[in-house]
Amino acid sequence: MPPARLRAFVLAEHLNWLNQEVNKYGARTMIYGDKFLSPDEFSRSDAVNGGSIEEAHTALARVDRDVIITDWHYTAPFGAARVTWSTRIHSVYRECQ
């Protein structure tokens, strides 16, 4: 497995395990979405830590759909990330205006 796909796999598997643990207590998992954004895809954004486009997309595709992804940025506004996640069937909450 190429290193980028391995990193994406490890991230998603860990988040899915964490989500299962959180669900045991009747709660929902919320995570920051910066690990699912590639600087190659969102070059104008300030919170993109997902590595390559392939790595970011692979990780996002593997994360359980009941995980809430929170959109955050150091500067505002930047809304393209919310559109990306919501079209891939994730709940998205915005933390800043």
BALUMMAR-457556 format. One line per 2 residues: number of its first residue (from 1); their letters; for each residue x, y, z of N, C-alpha, C, CB. Coordinates in Angstrom, 1 decimal. Atoms other than C-alpha are relative to their C-alpha. Last residue first. Glycine has a CB too. Layout:
NUM> A> X:Y:Z:X:Y:Z:X:Y:Z:X:Y:Z ~ ...;
This chain:
97> QC> 0.7:-0.7:1.1:-18.6:33.1:10.7:1.1:0.8:-0.7:-1.1:0.9:0.5 ~ -0.3:-1.5:0.0:-16.9:30.6:13.0:-0.7:0.6:-1.2:1.5:0.3:-0.1;
95> ER> -0.3:-0.5:-1.4:-17.7:27.0:14.2:0.3:1.5:0.0:1.2:-0.7:0.5 ~ -0.9:-1.1:0.2:-19.5:25.6:11.1:0.2:0.7:1.4:-0.5:1.1:-1.0;
93> YV> 0.3:-1.1:-0.9:-21.1:22.2:11.5:1.1:1.1:-0.2:-0.2:-0.4:1.4 ~ -1.0:-1.0:-0.1:-21.0:19.5:8.8:-0.6:1.2:0.9:0.4:0.5:-1.4;
91> SH> 0.6:-1.1:-0.6:-22.9:16.2:8.8:1.1:1.1:0.2:-0.6:-0.4:1.4 ~ -0.4:-0.2:-1.3:-21.3:14.0:6.2:-0.8:1.1:0.6:1.6:0.2:0.1;
89> IR> 1.0:0.5:-1.0:-22.9:12.8:3.0:0.6:-0.1:1.4:-0.3:-1.4:-0.4 ~ -0.5:1.4:-0.2:-20.1:13.4:0.5:-0.7:-0.6:1.2:1.5:0.0:0.2;
87> TS> 0.3:0.8:1.2:-21.9:16.5:-0.8:0.5:-1.4:0.1:0.6:0.7:-1.2 ~ 1.5:0.2:0.1:-21.9:17.9:2.7:-0.4:-0.8:-1.2:-0.7:1.3:0.1;
85> WT> 0.4:1.1:-1.0:-18.1:17.4:3.0:-1.5:-0.3:-0.1:0.3:0.5:1.4 ~ -0.7:1.3:0.3:-17.2:19.3:-0.2:-0.5:-1.1:0.9:1.5:0.1:0.1;
83> VR> 0.7:0.5:1.1:-19.8:22.1:0.4:0.6:-1.4:-0.4:0.2:0.9:-1.3 ~ 1.4:0.4:-0.5:-18.5:22.7:3.9:-0.7:-0.7:-1.2:-0.8:1.1:0.5;
81> AA> -0.2:1.3:-0.7:-14.9:22.8:2.5:-1.3:-0.5:0.5:0.9:0.2:1.3 ~ -0.1:1.1:1.0:-15.8:25.5:-0.1:0.1:-1.4:0.8:1.2:0.1:-0.9;
79> GF> 1.1:0.9:0.0:-17.0:27.9:2.6:0.1:-1.2:-0.9:-1.2:0.7:-0.3 ~ -0.4:1.0:1.0:-14.1:30.1:3.5:-0.9:-1.2:0.0:1.5:-0.5:0.3;
77> PA> 0.7:1.2:0.2:-14.9:33.3:5.4:0.7:-1.0:-1.0:-1.4:0.3:-0.6 ~ 1.3:0.2:0.6:-13.1:33.7:7.6:-0.2:1.0:-1.1:-1.1:0.0:1.1;
75> TY> 0.6:-1.2:0.6:-9.6:33.3:9.0:-1.3:-0.4:-0.6:1.0:0.7:-1.0 ~ -0.7:-1.0:-0.7:-8.0:30.7:11.3:-0.6:1.4:-0.4:1.5:0.0:-0.1;
73> HW> -1.1:-0.7:0.7:-10.4:28.2:9.9:0.5:1.1:0.9:-0.5:0.6:-1.3 ~ -0.6:-1.1:-0.7:-12.9:25.7:11.2:1.1:0.6:-0.8:0.5:-0.5:1.4;
71> DT> -0.8:-0.8:0.9:-15.4:23.2:9.7:0.6:1.2:0.8:-0.8:0.5:-1.2 ~ 0.2:-1.4:-0.3:-16.7:20.6:12.1:1.0:0.7:-0.9:0.3:0.3:1.5;
69> II> -1.3:-0.7:0.3:-17.1:17.1:10.8:-0.3:1.5:0.2:0.4:-0.3:-1.5 ~ 0.3:-1.4:0.4:-19.9:15.1:12.5:1.4:0.7:-0.2:-0.7:0.8:1.2;
67> VD> -0.9:-0.9:-0.6:-19.3:11.4:12.4:-0.2:1.4:-0.4:1.5:-0.5:-0.3 ~ 0.6:-0.7:-1.1:-22.4:9.5:11.4:0.9:0.9:0.8:-0.6:-1.0:0.9;
65> RD> 0.8:-1.1:0.4:-21.0:8.7:8.0:-0.8:0.7:1.1:-1.0:-0.4:-1.0 ~ 1.4:0.3:-0.2:-18.2:6.5:9.3:-0.9:1.3:-0.3:-0.3:-0.5:1.4;
63> VR> 0.5:-0.4:-1.3:-14.9:7.6:7.9:-1.5:-0.2:0.0:0.4:1.5:0.3 ~ 0.0:1.2:-1.0:-13.6:5.6:4.9:-0.5:0.4:1.3:1.4:-0.5:0.1;
61> AL> 0.8:1.1:0.5:-14.4:8.1:2.1:-0.2:-1.1:1.0:0.5:-0.5:-1.3 ~ 1.4:-0.5:-0.1:-12.9:11.0:4.1:-1.0:-1.1:-0.4:-0.2:1.2:-0.8;
59> AT> 0.4:0.0:-1.4:-9.6:9.1:4.4:-1.4:0.4:0.2:0.9:1.0:0.8 ~ 0.0:1.4:-0.4:-9.4:8.3:0.7:-0.4:-0.1:1.5:1.3:-0.7:-0.2;
57> HA> 1.2:0.7:0.5:-10.3:11.8:-0.3:-0.2:-1.4:0.5:-0.1:0.0:-1.5 ~ 1.1:-0.6:-0.7:-7.6:13.4:1.9:-1.3:-0.7:-0.4:-0.1:1.5:-0.4;
55> EE> 0.0:0.4:-1.4:-5.0:10.9:0.8:-1.2:0.6:0.7:1.3:0.5:0.7 ~ 0.3:1.4:-0.1:-5.8:11.2:-2.9:-0.1:-0.4:1.5:1.0:-0.9:-0.7;
53> IS> 1.4:0.1:0.2:-5.8:15.0:-2.7:-0.4:-1.4:0.2:-0.3:0.5:-1.5 ~ 0.4:-0.1:1.4:-2.4:14.9:-1.1:-1.5:-0.1:-0.2:0.7:-1.2:-0.8;
51> GG> -1.0:0.6:0.9:-1.8:15.7:2.5:-0.4:0.2:-1.4:0.3:-1.5:0.4 ~ 0.3:1.3:0.5:-4.9:16.3:4.6:1.0:-0.6:-0.9:-1.3:0.0:-0.6;
49> NV> -1.1:0.8:-0.4:-3.7:19.3:6.6:-0.2:-1.5:-0.4:0.1:0.0:1.5 ~ 0.0:1.2:0.9:-5.7:22.1:5.2:1.2:-0.8:0.4:0.0:0.5:-1.5;
47> AD> 0.1:1.2:-0.9:-6.7:24.9:7.6:-0.1:-1.3:-0.8:-1.2:0.1:1.0 ~ -1.0:-0.1:-1.1:-5.7:28.2:6.0:0.0:-1.2:0.9:-0.2:1.2:0.8;
45> SR> 0.5:0.3:-1.4:-7.6:27.8:2.7:1.2:0.1:1.0:-0.7:-1.3:0.1 ~ 0.2:-1.2:-0.6:-6.6:29.4:-0.6:-0.4:-0.1:1.5:-1.1:0.8:-0.7;
43> SF> -1.2:-0.8:-0.1:-5.0:26.3:-2.0:-0.2:1.3:0.7:0.6:0.3:-1.4 ~ 0.5:-1.2:-0.6:-8.0:24.1:-1.4:1.2:0.9:0.3:-0.8:-0.3:1.4;
41> ED> 1.4:-0.2:0.4:-7.4:21.1:-3.7:-0.6:1.4:0.5:-0.9:-1.1:0.5 ~ 0.0:0.0:1.4:-3.6:21.0:-3.5:-1.4:0.3:-0.6:0.5:-1.3:-0.6;
39> PS> -0.4:-1.3:0.5:-3.7:22.0:0.1:0.0:0.1:-1.5:1.4:0.4:0.5 ~ -1.3:0.0:0.6:-5.7:18.8:0.7:0.4:1.5:-0.4:0.1:-0.9:-1.2;
37> LF> -0.2:-1.1:1.0:-8.6:18.9:3.0:1.4:0.0:-0.4:-0.5:1.4:0.6 ~ 0.7:0.5:1.2:-9.7:15.8:5.0:0.1:1.0:-1.2:-1.5:-0.3:0.3;
35> KD> -0.7:1.2:0.6:-7.3:16.3:7.8:-0.6:-0.6:-1.2:0.1:-1.1:1.1 ~ -1.2:-0.4:0.8:-8.7:19.8:8.3:0.8:-1.1:-0.5:0.9:0.8:0.9;
33> GY> -0.1:0.5:1.3:-12.1:18.5:9.2:1.2:0.3:-0.8:-1.1:0.4:-0.8 ~ -0.3:-1.0:0.9:-12.2:18.9:13.0:0.3:-0.6:-1.4:1.3:0.8:0.5;
31> IM> -1.4:-0.2:0.3:-14.0:16.1:14.7:0.3:1.2:-0.9:0.6:-1.3:-0.7 ~ -0.3:-1.2:0.8:-17.3:15.5:16.3:1.5:0.1:-0.1:-0.6:1.3:0.7;
29> TR> -1.3:-0.4:0.2:-18.4:12.0:17.5:0.1:1.3:-0.8:0.9:-1.1:-0.6 ~ -0.5:0.0:1.4:-21.9:11.5:18.6:1.4:0.6:0.0:-1.0:0.9:-0.9;
27> AG> -0.4:-1.3:0.5:-23.0:10.5:22.1:0.4:-0.1:-1.4:1.2:0.5:0.8 ~ 1.1:-0.7:0.6:-25.0:7.5:23.4:0.3:1.4:-0.5:-1.0:0.2:1.1;
25> YK> 0.5:-0.8:-1.1:-22.2:6.2:25.6:-1.1:0.9:-0.5:1.2:0.9:0.6 ~ 0.4:0.8:-1.1:-21.4:3.3:23.3:-0.6:0.8:1.2:1.2:-0.8:0.5;
23> NV> 1.4:0.4:0.2:-21.4:5.8:20.4:-0.5:-0.9:1.2:-0.2:-0.7:-1.3 ~ 0.9:-1.1:-0.3:-18.2:7.3:21.7:-1.5:-0.4:0.0:0.3:1.3:-0.9;
21> EQ> -0.1:-0.2:-1.5:-16.4:4.0:21.6:-0.9:1.1:0.5:1.5:0.3:0.4 ~ 0.7:1.1:-0.7:-17.7:3.3:18.1:0.1:0.1:1.5:0.7:-1.4:-0.4;
19> NL> 1.4:-0.3:0.2:-16.6:6.8:16.9:-0.8:-1.2:0.7:-0.4:0.1:-1.4 ~ 0.4:-1.0:-1.0:-13.1:6.2:18.4:-1.5:0.3:-0.1:0.8:1.3:-0.3;
17> WN> -0.1:0.7:-1.3:-12.8:3.0:16.3:-0.4:1.0:1.1:1.4:-0.5:0.3 ~ 1.1:1.0:0.0:-14.0:4.8:13.2:0.0:-0.7:1.4:0.0:-1.0:-1.1;
15> LH> 1.2:-0.8:-0.3:-11.6:7.7:13.9:-1.2:-0.9:0.1:-0.1:1.0:-1.1 ~ 0.0:-0.5:-1.3:-8.7:5.2:14.2:-1.2:0.8:0.4:1.3:0.9:0.3;
13> EA> 0.3:1.2:-0.9:-9.7:3.3:11.0:0.1:0.5:1.5:1.1:-1.1:-0.2 ~ 1.4:0.4:0.1:-10.0:6.6:9.1:-0.3:-1.1:1.0:-0.4:-0.4:-1.4;
11> LV> 0.9:-1.1:-0.5:-6.6:7.9:10.2:-1.4:-0.4:0.1:0.2:1.3:-0.8 ~ -0.3:-0.1:-1.4:-4.8:4.6:9.6:-0.9:1.0:0.7:1.5:0.2:0.3;
9> FA> 0.7:1.2:-0.6:-6.4:4.2:6.1:0.2:0.0:1.6:0.7:-1.3:-0.5 ~ 1.4:-0.3:0.1:-5.4:7.8:5.1:-0.8:-1.2:0.7:-0.5:0.1:-1.4;
7> RL> 0.4:-1.0:-1.0:-1.9:7.2:6.3:-1.5:0.3:0.0:0.8:1.4:-0.3 ~ -0.2:0.6:-1.3:-1.7:3.9:4.4:-0.3:1.1:1.1:1.4:-0.5:0.2;
5> RA> 1.2:0.8:-0.2:-3.1:5.5:1.2:0.1:-0.6:1.4:-0.2:-1.1:-1.0 ~ 1.1:-0.9:-0.2:-0.4:8.2:1.4:-1.3:-0.8:0.3:-0.2:0.8:-1.3;
3> PP> 0.1:-0.7:-1.3:2.3:5.6:2.1:-1.2:1.0:0.2:1.3:0.8:0.2 ~ -0.8:-1.2:0.0:1.5:3.4:-0.9:-0.2:0.8:1.3:-0.5:0.9:-1.2;
1> M> 0.9:-1.2:0.0:0.0:0.0:0.0:0.9:1.2:0.0:-1.0:0.0:1.2;
